[in-house]
Amino acid sequence: MQLPEKIRYVGVNDHDIDLFEGQYIVPNGMAYNSYVILDEKAAVMDTVDARFGDEWLAKVREALNGRTADYLVVQHMEPDHSANIARFMEAYPQAQVVATQKAFAMMQQFFGTDYADRRIIAAEGSTLSLGERTLTFVTAPMVHWPEVMLTWDEADGVLFSADAFGKFGALDVEEDWACEARRYYFGIVGKFGVQVQSLLKKAAPLNIRTICPLHGPVLSENLGYYLEKYQIWSSYGVEDEGVMIACASIYGNTLKAANLLAEKLTALGCPKVVVNDLARCDMAEAVEDAFRYGKLVLAASSYNGDVFPFMRTFVEHLTERNYQNRTVALMENGTWAPSALRAMTKMLESSKNLTLLEETVTIRSVVNEDSERAMDALAAALMK
């Protein structure tokens, strides 16, 4: 971990967690990051999850090496980062807490106090001098909570980025950054692309040399790569050319049709085809793929005059995250009264900038010659 001399990492790794935020599978655990800045004054950047309070406080004490903490900077009030505020303030009675006005209102809710006699209210562009270095606060409302702020340390070129540029996974596990950062972004921040774009504009003039997020590794090399990814993701741009097929099948016939369509697309030269069985895959992975590729096929069985529930859930995940700027194709299956196509179309009505292909496929129980011809036409349309 490459950090400037005066900054210490005091975060923790969590391998006991089953579901992050109660819904996201994290097979490689989770990191809750916290940092200590040592100057004439010492500032601690955020806390960690409640279950790791003892470990974190011990690391803070070790980093301070006999000094006291002067400030606790709270960038984000989500409990995985704020749970130990009260414990810290008790352990360091001389310290002041620095946060936005909205964050202090949340502290009142979580801890029964807003630290009125020990607080410094941060606002856009306000500063805090630690001695040689001055921290500048950058508000980032709804990235992804309303009280969020980032902290800019110009002396070291460090941007403490709150949840921005974070990822799933503990820091003692080697894994590709982009896959878990993408799944994290679209699962947790994806709805707030406009707000992330605003934040990127604020960050553009800064000479950033290191990004210190609250989850995932410290980023200090090839920063253009990470900034480009966030630019694409937050503008709902297409990251990779290809087709993602999302399938919700009851007895497997719709899944067979989805795989057949994938074979046809591959034969036509499609650069990448991904099939997700929504009943069995990690739903967050499927959402990630839908935002990654430029074209999406929804293939679903009809169910109760509507659409199979796994597909309804998937489309709801997309629409609540402002899914847009994509080409979408529809396939349905129904033995006596196909209804999935109608249901999926209605669910997508409010989405912006979606191209819904006229070519559709209706399967009556299993693929026959007629439905396979419709699949050929759909594959050709997707390749245009």
Phi, psi and chi 1 to 4 in degrees:
 res  aa     phi    psi   chi1   chi2   chi3   chi4
   1 MET       -  116.0 -174.7  177.5  -62.9      -
   2 GLN   -94.0  107.4  -62.3  179.9   17.1      -
   3 LEU  -126.5  149.1  -77.8  169.1      -      -
   4 PRO   -57.7  159.2  -24.5   34.6      -      -
   5 GLU   -55.6  -37.1 -179.9 -176.3   -1.2      -
   6 LYS   -90.5    6.3  -65.0  -62.2 -180.0   75.9
   7 ILE  -115.8  130.5  -60.1  175.9      -      -
   8 ARG  -116.0  141.3  -56.0  -75.5 -170.6  -87.6
   9 TYR   -90.0  128.7  178.6   81.0      -      -
  10 VAL  -131.0   27.4  -67.8      -      -      -
  11 GLY   -79.9 -179.6      -      -      -      -
  12 VAL  -135.7  157.7  -61.2      -      -      -
  13 ASN  -107.0  137.6  -71.0  -48.8      -      -
  14 ASP  -117.1  108.8 -178.7    1.2      -      -
  15 HIS  -109.1    7.6  -72.8  -70.9      -      -
  16 ASP   -95.2  -14.0  -62.6  -34.8      -      -
  17 ILE   -69.6  138.6 -171.9  169.7      -      -
  18 ASP   -97.0  -47.0   57.7  -13.3      -      -
  19 LEU  -133.1  123.6  -65.1  173.3      -      -
  20 PHE   -77.2  135.7 -178.2   69.1      -      -
  21 GLU    52.6   27.1  -70.4 -166.4   -9.1      -
  22 GLY    72.4    9.8      -      -      -      -
  23 GLN  -150.2  -23.4   59.3  179.1  -44.2      -
  24 TYR   -97.8  123.9  -62.5  105.9      -      -
  25 ILE   -70.1  127.9  -61.0  168.5      -      -
  26 VAL  -128.7   79.8  -76.9      -      -      -
  27 PRO   -60.8  -26.1   21.1  -32.8      -      -
  28 ASN  -103.4   22.8  -72.6  -30.3      -      -
  29 GLY    76.8 -160.0      -      -      -      -
  30 MET  -149.2  144.9 -155.8   68.4 -163.6      -
  31 ALA  -107.9  134.9      -      -      -      -
  32 TYR  -112.6  109.8  -48.5  117.4      -      -
  33 ASN   -93.5  143.0  -63.3  -21.0      -      -
  34 SER  -148.1  151.4  174.0      -      -      -
  35 TYR  -138.5  152.5  -50.0   86.9      -      -
  36 VAL  -119.5  127.7  175.1      -      -      -
  37 ILE  -102.3  121.8  -54.1  173.2      -      -
  38 LEU  -105.3  110.4  -61.1  170.4      -      -
  39 ASP  -136.8 -155.8 -156.3  -41.3      -      -
  40 GLU   -57.6  -36.5  -66.2  173.4   23.9      -
  41 LYS  -109.6  151.5  -59.5  -77.1 -170.7  177.9
  42 ALA  -110.3  128.3      -      -      -      -
  43 ALA  -120.3  131.1      -      -      -      -
  44 VAL   -99.3  130.2  178.2      -      -      -
  45 MET  -100.1  100.5  -53.3  -62.5  -64.0      -
  46 ASP    69.3  165.8  -62.0  -71.8      -      -
  47 THR  -113.4 -159.4   81.8      -      -      -
  48 VAL  -134.5 -177.3  -61.0      -      -      -
  49 ASP   -58.6  148.7 -173.2   84.0      -      -
  50 ALA   -56.8  -33.8      -      -      -      -
  51 ARG   -68.7  -12.7  -68.3  172.7  -66.0  118.0
  52 PHE  -117.0   23.2  -62.8   89.4      -      -
  53 GLY   -59.7  -44.9      -      -      -      -
  54 ASP   -64.2  -46.4  -69.3  -20.2      -      -
  55 GLU   -61.2  -43.4  179.2 -178.0  -13.4      -
  56 TRP   -65.9  -46.9  172.8   70.9      -      -
  57 LEU   -61.4  -35.8  -75.8  169.3      -      -
  58 ALA   -64.8  -39.5      -      -      -      -
  59 LYS   -68.0  -37.5  -72.3 -173.4  174.0 -175.1
  60 VAL   -63.5  -45.7  169.8      -      -      -
  61 ARG   -59.7  -42.4  -76.0 -166.7  -62.2  -89.0
  62 GLU   -63.8  -42.0 -178.2 -179.5   -0.4      -
  63 ALA   -66.2  -37.2      -      -      -      -
  64 LEU   -71.9  -26.4  -70.1  171.0      -      -
  65 ASN    52.6   51.5 -167.5   25.7      -      -
  66 GLY    94.3  -14.1      -      -      -      -
  67 ARG   -81.0  166.5  -63.4  178.8   54.9  177.5
  68 THR   -99.0  158.8 -170.7      -      -      -
  69 ALA   -87.5  132.9      -      -      -      -
  70 ASP   -93.7  -33.1  -63.0  -72.8      -      -
  71 TYR  -140.0  145.9  -56.8  106.6      -      -
  72 LEU  -115.3  115.5  173.5   63.7      -      -
  73 VAL   -94.7  119.6  178.2      -      -      -
  74 VAL  -107.0  109.1  176.4      -      -      -
  75 GLN   -90.9  -22.7  -59.2 -178.4  107.1      -
  76 HIS  -153.6  135.1 -176.1   20.4      -      -
  77 MET   -96.9    5.6  -80.5  -61.8  -62.1      -
  78 GLU   -60.4  138.6 -155.0  165.3    3.4      -
  79 PRO   -58.4  -24.5  -30.8   38.5      -      -
  80 ASP   -69.2  -10.5   54.7  -30.8      -      -
  81 HIS  -118.8  -21.5  -53.6  -60.3      -      -
  82 SER  -110.8   -3.7   68.3      -      -      -
  83 ALA   -60.4  -24.8      -      -      -      -
  84 ASN  -105.0   19.2  -72.9  -74.3      -      -
  85 ILE   -59.0  -49.4  -70.0  175.0      -      -
  86 ALA   -62.8  -40.4      -      -      -      -
  87 ARG   -64.6  -40.2  -70.0 -168.4   63.4 -177.1
  88 PHE   -64.4  -46.0  176.5   90.5      -      -
  89 MET   -65.0  -29.1  -62.8  -60.2  -81.1      -
  90 GLU   -74.5  -39.2 -178.4  178.7   -7.6      -
  91 ALA   -71.1  -28.9      -      -      -      -
  92 TYR  -125.6   78.2  -63.6   95.3      -      -
  93 PRO   -65.7  -14.7   21.7  -32.8      -      -
  94 GLN   -88.4  -11.9  -55.8  -57.6  -44.2      -
  95 ALA   -75.5  151.3      -      -      -      -
  96 GLN  -109.7  150.6  -67.2  177.6  -74.7      -
  97 VAL  -105.7  135.6   60.4      -      -      -
  98 VAL  -115.1  124.5 -175.1      -      -      -
  99 ALA  -165.7  172.7      -      -      -      -
 100 THR   -77.2  163.8   62.1      -      -      -
 101 GLN   -57.3  -42.2 -176.4   72.7   63.2      -
 102 LYS   -64.9  -34.4  -76.6 -172.8  171.5   64.8
 103 ALA   -64.7  -39.5      -      -      -      -
 104 PHE   -66.3  -34.6  -76.3  112.4      -      -
 105 ALA   -63.0  -37.3      -      -      -      -
 106 MET   -70.9  -35.2  -67.7 -179.3 -176.8      -
 107 MET   -60.0  -38.9  -72.0 -179.2 -149.6      -
 108 GLN   -59.0  -40.7  180.0   71.2   48.8      -
 109 GLN   -69.7  -43.9  -65.1  168.6 -167.2      -
 110 PHE   -77.5  -40.3  -81.7  113.6      -      -
 111 PHE  -118.4   -3.5  -52.5  116.5      -      -
 112 GLY    77.9   10.6      -      -      -      -
 113 THR  -151.3  149.1  177.8      -      -      -
 114 ASP  -111.2   16.3   60.0    1.6      -      -
 115 TYR    50.8   47.7  -62.0  100.9      -      -
 116 ALA   -58.6  -29.5      -      -      -      -
 117 ASP   -95.7    2.3   57.2  -19.1      -      -
 118 ARG  -137.3   28.3  -61.6  176.1   61.6 -173.6
 119 ARG  -120.9  154.3   71.4 -176.1 -173.9 -171.1
 120 ILE  -125.6  119.7  -62.6  173.7      -      -
 121 ILE   -86.5  120.8  -62.6  174.9      -      -
 122 ALA   -93.5  144.4      -      -      -      -
 123 ALA  -136.8  173.9      -      -      -      -
 124 GLU   -55.4  121.0  176.6   68.5   31.1      -
 125 GLY    83.2   -4.7      -      -      -      -
 126 SER   -70.8  158.7   64.9      -      -      -
 127 THR  -129.5  162.2   60.6      -      -      -
 128 LEU  -141.0  118.0  177.9   68.9      -      -
 129 SER   -85.1  129.5  175.0      -      -      -
 130 LEU  -106.0   -4.1  -59.5 -178.1      -      -
 131 GLY   131.2 -103.8      -      -      -      -
 132 GLU   -70.0  -29.5  -67.2 -178.7    1.8      -
 133 ARG  -116.8  148.3   55.9 -168.1   38.1   71.4
 134 THR  -119.3  129.2  -63.2      -      -      -
 135 LEU   -89.1  133.9  -56.3 -178.3      -      -
 136 THR  -114.3  133.4  -58.3      -      -      -
 137 PHE  -100.3  136.1  -58.6  111.9      -      -
 138 VAL  -121.2  113.7 -179.9      -      -      -
 139 THR   -73.1  143.1   58.3      -      -      -
 140 ALA  -140.4   61.8      -      -      -      -
 141 PRO   -59.4  135.8   20.3  -31.3      -      -
 142 MET    66.1   29.2  -62.7  -41.6  -59.7      -
 143 VAL  -120.8   64.3 -176.6      -      -      -
 144 HIS  -124.2   11.9   56.9  118.9      -      -
 145 TRP  -116.5  161.7  -83.2   28.9      -      -
 146 PRO   -72.8  -18.3   23.7  -33.9      -      -
 147 GLU   -94.3    0.9   85.6  -59.7   -9.5      -
 148 VAL   -66.8  140.9  171.7      -      -      -
 149 MET  -138.9  157.1   69.7  177.6 -174.1      -
 150 LEU  -110.3  163.8  -81.3   62.0      -      -
 151 THR  -129.0  129.0  -55.4      -      -      -
 152 TRP  -109.9  121.4  169.3 -124.0      -      -
 153 ASP  -106.5   94.5  170.0   10.8      -      -
 154 GLU   -65.6  -34.1 -175.5  174.6    8.5      -
 155 ALA   -59.6  -39.8      -      -      -      -
 156 ASP  -101.9   -4.3  -69.6  -43.4      -      -
 157 GLY    67.1   32.8      -      -      -      -
 158 VAL  -107.0  129.8  174.6      -      -      -
 159 LEU  -106.8  112.6 -179.2   66.4      -      -
 160 PHE   -82.7  111.6  -64.0   91.9      -      -
 161 SER  -104.1   13.5   62.7      -      -      -
 162 ALA    53.8 -133.9      -      -      -      -
 163 ASP   -81.7  -11.6  -89.6   -8.2      -      -
 164 ALA   -63.8  142.4      -      -      -      -
 165 PHE    66.1   20.2  -59.6   98.6      -      -
 166 GLY   -87.6  172.8      -      -      -      -
 167 LYS  -154.0  163.3   65.0  178.0  -75.7  -66.7
 168 PHE   -73.3  159.2  -64.5  124.9      -      -
 169 GLY   107.2  138.2      -      -      -      -
 170 ALA   -74.0  160.4      -      -      -      -
 171 LEU   -81.7  -10.6  -62.5 -172.1      -      -
 172 ASP   -94.9   17.8   54.7    1.2      -      -
 173 VAL  -123.6  129.4  177.9      -      -      -
 174 GLU   -83.5  126.0  -70.0  -73.6  -23.2      -
 175 GLU  -159.6  161.0   64.0 -178.1   -0.4      -
 176 ASP   -62.9  135.3  177.1   66.5      -      -
 177 TRP   -69.3  -46.6 -178.5   86.7      -      -
 178 ALA   -62.7  -43.0      -      -      -      -
 179 CYS   -60.8  -51.3 -179.4      -      -      -
 180 GLU   -77.6  -25.6  -72.3  -64.0   71.1      -
 181 ALA   -71.2  -38.0      -      -      -      -
 182 ARG   -66.3  -46.4 -174.5 -172.5  -57.8  108.0
 183 ARG   -61.8  -40.5 -173.1  165.3   72.0   98.8
 184 TYR   -64.2  -47.6  175.1   91.4      -      -
 185 TYR   -60.3  -53.9  175.9   87.2      -      -
 186 PHE   -72.0  -29.2  -75.6  112.8      -      -
 187 GLY   -69.8  -41.2      -      -      -      -
 188 ILE  -107.5  -38.5  -65.4  172.4      -      -
 189 VAL  -109.0  -12.0 -169.4      -      -      -
 190 GLY   -53.6  -32.6      -      -      -      -
 191 LYS   -64.6  -24.4  178.4 -179.6  178.2   64.5
 192 PHE  -106.4   44.6  -53.9  107.8      -      -
 193 GLY   -59.2  -40.7      -      -      -      -
 194 VAL   -61.0  -42.8  170.9      -      -      -
 195 GLN   -68.5  -36.8  -70.0   83.0   -5.4      -
 196 VAL   -67.0  -39.4  175.0      -      -      -
 197 GLN   -59.1  -41.7  -75.5  -84.2  -66.2      -
 198 SER   -61.5  -41.9  176.2      -      -      -
 199 LEU   -64.8  -41.1  176.3   58.9      -      -
 200 LEU   -62.3  -35.4  -70.3  174.1      -      -
 201 LYS   -65.6  -38.8  -70.3  176.3 -177.6  176.3
 202 LYS   -65.6  -35.5  -68.6 -178.5 -177.9 -179.1
 203 ALA   -79.6  -21.6      -      -      -      -
 204 ALA   -54.7  -42.2      -      -      -      -
 205 PRO   -75.7   -9.8  -10.6   26.6      -      -
 206 LEU   -80.5  142.4  -54.6  178.8      -      -
 207 ASN   -88.0   74.8 -178.2   24.0      -      -
 208 ILE   -78.8  126.8  -58.1  170.8      -      -
 209 ARG  -111.9  -21.2  -60.8 -167.4  -66.4  -82.9
 210 THR  -145.9  138.1  -57.1      -      -      -
 211 ILE  -114.6  124.4  -62.2  174.4      -      -
 212 CYS  -112.0   94.3  -69.2      -      -      -
 213 PRO   -84.2  170.7   31.7  -33.0      -      -
 214 LEU   -85.8  -11.6  -71.6  178.3      -      -
 215 HIS  -135.9  147.3  -64.4  -65.6      -      -
 216 GLY    83.9 -179.2      -      -      -      -
 217 PRO   -74.0  155.7   28.7  -35.8      -      -
 218 VAL   -67.1  133.5  169.7      -      -      -
 219 LEU  -106.3  118.2  -52.2  175.3      -      -
 220 SER  -135.6   -0.3   56.6      -      -      -
 221 GLU  -129.5  146.4  -63.5  178.6   -6.2      -
 222 ASN    51.5   48.0 -164.4   20.0      -      -
 223 LEU   -62.5  -26.8  -64.9 -174.8      -      -
 224 GLY   -58.1  -33.0      -      -      -      -
 225 TYR   -62.0  -48.2  169.3   80.7      -      -
 226 TYR   -69.4  -39.5  -54.6  106.4      -      -
 227 LEU   -65.5  -37.8  -68.9  166.0      -      -
 228 GLU   -64.9  -42.3  180.0 -174.7   27.1      -
 229 LYS   -59.1  -45.1  -69.9  -64.4 -175.0 -173.0
 230 TYR   -66.7  -32.9 -102.6   61.9      -      -
 231 GLN   -64.8  -44.7  175.3   61.3   35.3      -
 232 ILE   -65.6  -49.4  -66.4  170.0      -      -
 233 TRP   -63.0  -45.2  -62.1  -16.5      -      -
 234 SER   -75.5  -18.9   61.1      -      -      -
 235 SER   -96.6    6.0   62.5      -      -      -
 236 TYR    58.0   36.3  -55.5   97.3      -      -
 237 GLY   -81.1  167.5      -      -      -      -
 238 VAL   -84.9  122.5  174.5      -      -      -
 239 GLU   -84.4  -43.3 -174.3  177.1   -6.3      -
 240 ASP  -137.0  141.6  -69.1  -52.4      -      -
 241 GLU   -74.8  134.8  -68.6  -60.1  -34.0      -
 242 GLY   161.2 -179.0      -      -      -      -
 243 VAL  -125.6  129.5  177.6      -      -      -
 244 MET  -105.9  127.1 -172.0  -83.3 -141.6      -
 245 ILE  -107.8  115.9  -56.7  173.7      -      -
 246 ALA  -100.3  124.6      -      -      -      -
 247 CYS  -124.0  134.1  178.0      -      -      -
 248 ALA  -124.0  104.1      -      -      -      -
 249 SER  -120.8  142.8 -175.4      -      -      -
 250 ILE   -92.1  -56.4  -59.2  174.2      -      -
 251 TYR  -108.9    4.5  -71.7  104.6      -      -
 252 GLY   102.7  -11.5      -      -      -      -
 253 ASN   -70.7  -37.4  -69.0  -47.8      -      -
 254 THR   -68.4  -35.9  -52.7      -      -      -
 255 LEU   -66.1  -39.6 -179.4   58.9      -      -
 256 LYS   -60.3  -40.1  -72.8  178.9 -177.8  177.9
 257 ALA   -65.3  -40.2      -      -      -      -
 258 ALA   -62.7  -42.6      -      -      -      -
 259 ASN   -68.0  -34.5  -73.8  -36.1      -      -
 260 LEU   -65.3  -42.0  178.2   58.1      -      -
 261 LEU   -62.3  -39.2  177.7   63.0      -      -
 262 ALA   -61.2  -41.5      -      -      -      -
 263 GLU   -62.6  -40.8  -67.4  172.6    6.9      -
 264 LYS   -65.9  -41.5  -68.3  177.2 -179.7  -66.5
 265 LEU   -65.2  -41.1  -72.1  165.8      -      -
 266 THR   -63.3  -41.4  -60.0      -      -      -
 267 ALA   -63.9  -29.2      -      -      -      -
 268 LEU   -82.8   -3.0  -69.5  173.6      -      -
 269 GLY    98.0   16.8      -      -      -      -
 270 CYS   -61.4  128.7 -173.9      -      -      -
 271 PRO   -64.4  -29.0   20.4  -31.9      -      -
 272 LYS  -155.8  130.1 -176.8   71.5  174.0  179.5
 273 VAL  -128.4  126.3 -176.5      -      -      -
 274 VAL  -121.8  128.3  176.8      -      -      -
 275 VAL  -110.6  127.6  178.5      -      -      -
 276 ASN  -117.6  119.9  -80.5  -78.7      -      -
 277 ASP   -83.7  102.1  179.6   -4.8      -      -
 278 LEU   -62.9  -22.7  -62.1  177.7      -      -
 279 ALA   -76.6  -17.8      -      -      -      -
 280 ARG  -125.6  -20.1  -65.9  168.6  177.1   83.4
 281 CYS   -83.9  170.4   71.4      -      -      -
 282 ASP   -72.7  116.2  175.1    2.4      -      -
 283 MET   -57.4  -36.3 -173.2   67.2   74.9      -
 284 ALA   -65.4  -32.9      -      -      -      -
 285 GLU   -66.6  -40.4  -69.4  -88.2    8.6      -
 286 ALA   -64.6  -41.5      -      -      -      -
 287 VAL   -61.7  -43.9  170.6      -      -      -
 288 GLU   -56.4  -46.9  170.2 -162.4  -13.1      -
 289 ASP   -64.3  -37.1  -76.9  -21.6      -      -
 290 ALA   -61.8  -37.2      -      -      -      -
 291 PHE   -81.6  -22.1  -80.0   95.5      -      -
 292 ARG   -73.9  -42.5  179.7  175.3 -177.4  175.4
 293 TYR  -100.2  160.4  -61.0  104.2      -      -
 294 GLY   -84.0  -15.6      -      -      -      -
 295 LYS  -133.0  142.0  -63.9  176.8 -178.7  178.6
 296 LEU  -132.4  134.5  172.1   66.1      -      -
 297 VAL  -114.1  127.8  178.2      -      -      -
 298 LEU  -103.6  114.3  -56.8  178.3      -      -
 299 ALA  -119.7  114.1      -      -      -      -
 300 ALA  -142.7  149.8      -      -      -      -
 301 SER   -78.6  150.0  -59.0      -      -      -
 302 SER   -77.0  151.1  -58.3      -      -      -
 303 TYR  -159.2  121.0 -167.3   81.9      -      -
 304 ASN    52.9   41.6  -74.5  -18.6      -      -
 305 GLY    69.2   17.6      -      -      -      -
 306 ASP  -139.9 -132.0 -160.0  -86.5      -      -
 307 VAL  -130.4  150.1   65.7      -      -      -
 308 PHE   -53.9  132.4 -161.3   42.5      -      -
 309 PRO   -53.6  -34.6  -29.0   36.1      -      -
 310 PHE   -62.4  -35.7  -72.0  103.2      -      -
 311 MET   -70.9  -40.6  179.0   60.2   74.3      -
 312 ARG   -59.7  -44.6  172.9  163.8  -71.2  -79.7
 313 THR   -61.8  -43.6  -62.8      -      -      -
 314 PHE   -61.5  -48.3  174.8   67.2      -      -
 315 VAL   -64.7  -36.5  176.5      -      -      -
 316 GLU   -61.7  -40.3  -73.5  172.6  -10.6      -
 317 HIS   -58.8  -40.8  -82.9  -58.3      -      -
 318 LEU   -68.9  -50.1  -62.4 -174.9      -      -
 319 THR   -67.2  -35.1   54.8      -      -      -
 320 GLU   -72.4  -13.9   73.9 -179.8   27.8      -
 321 ARG  -102.5   18.1  -72.5  164.9  174.5   79.7
 322 ASN    61.8   43.7  -65.2  -35.8      -      -
 323 TYR   -56.8  129.1 -170.1   68.6      -      -
 324 GLN  -162.2  173.6   57.9 -171.4  -87.2      -
 325 ASN    59.5   39.5  -57.4  -30.9      -      -
 326 ARG  -134.9  161.4  -60.8  -65.5 -169.0  -82.6
 327 THR  -100.2  130.7  -64.1      -      -      -
 328 VAL  -124.8  135.9  179.2      -      -      -
 329 ALA  -122.9  153.5      -      -      -      -
 330 LEU  -125.8  135.8  -56.9  177.6      -      -
 331 MET  -129.3  139.2  -65.6  173.3   54.5      -
 332 GLU  -132.0  158.0   66.8  174.8  -10.1      -
 333 ASN  -132.8  137.6 -167.1  -11.8      -      -
 334 GLY  -161.9  131.1      -      -      -      -
 335 THR   -76.4  -39.7  -63.3      -      -      -
 336 TRP  -126.1  -29.7   66.7   90.6      -      -
 337 ALA  -146.4   78.4      -      -      -      -
 338 PRO   -56.2  129.5  -24.0   34.9      -      -
 339 SER  -133.4   -6.6   57.2      -      -      -
 340 ALA   -65.5  -39.9      -      -      -      -
 341 LEU   -61.6  -45.9 -164.6  152.2      -      -
 342 ARG   -61.9  -43.2  179.5 -179.1   69.2 -108.5
 343 ALA   -65.8  -43.5      -      -      -      -
 344 MET   -67.4  -39.5  -67.9 -174.8  -68.3      -
 345 THR   -60.0  -44.6  -60.1      -      -      -
 346 LYS   -63.1  -39.2 -176.2  173.0 -178.6   58.8
 347 MET   -64.7  -27.4  -69.1 -176.1   70.5      -
 348 LEU   -91.9   -2.6  -65.9  168.9      -      -
 349 GLU   -57.8  -35.8  -76.6  177.9   -9.7      -
 350 SER   -86.5   -4.5   61.1      -      -      -
 351 SER   -76.0  144.6  -62.0      -      -      -
 352 LYS   -93.0  146.5  -61.4 -176.4  -61.6 -177.5
 353 ASN    55.0   41.5  -59.1  -34.4      -      -
 354 LEU  -105.5  134.6  -69.9 -175.3      -      -
 355 THR   -98.9  109.0  -61.2      -      -      -
 356 LEU   -93.9  114.3 -154.0   60.4      -      -
 357 LEU   -64.8  141.2  -68.0 -176.4      -      -
 358 GLU   -69.3  -31.9  -66.1 -179.1    1.4      -
 359 GLU   -70.7  120.1  -66.5   83.3   -4.4      -
 360 THR  -128.3  167.2   61.4      -      -      -
 361 VAL  -128.1  127.5  176.8      -      -      -
 362 THR  -117.0  121.9  -65.1      -      -      -
 363 ILE  -106.5  134.5  -59.7  162.4      -      -
 364 ARG  -103.5   89.5  -65.6  -79.3 -173.2  167.4
 365 SER    78.2  -63.1  -56.9      -      -      -
 366 VAL  -136.4  160.4  -62.0      -      -      -
 367 VAL   -66.2  130.6  174.4      -      -      -
 368 ASN  -123.1 -171.1   59.4   19.6      -      -
 369 GLU   -61.2  -41.6  -69.8 -176.7    0.6      -
 370 ASP   -65.2  -47.3  -70.9  -21.0      -      -
 371 SER   -70.1  -29.1   54.2      -      -      -
 372 GLU   -70.6  -36.5 -174.8  164.4   -1.2      -
 373 ARG   -62.2  -40.0  -81.7 -166.0  -65.4  -89.6
 374 ALA   -63.5  -36.0      -      -      -      -
 375 MET   -66.4  -37.8  -69.0  171.8   66.5      -
 376 ASP   -62.2  -42.4  -72.4  -27.9      -      -
 377 ALA   -66.0  -38.5      -      -      -      -
 378 LEU   -66.4  -42.8  179.5   58.0      -      -
 379 ALA   -61.2  -42.0      -      -      -      -
 380 ALA   -63.4  -40.3      -      -      -      -
 381 ALA   -65.5  -38.9      -      -      -      -
 382 LEU   -65.7  -27.0  -74.3  165.1      -      -
 383 MET   -85.3   -8.9  -68.0  -62.0  -66.4      -
 384 LYS   -68.5      -  -72.0 -178.9 -179.2  177.4
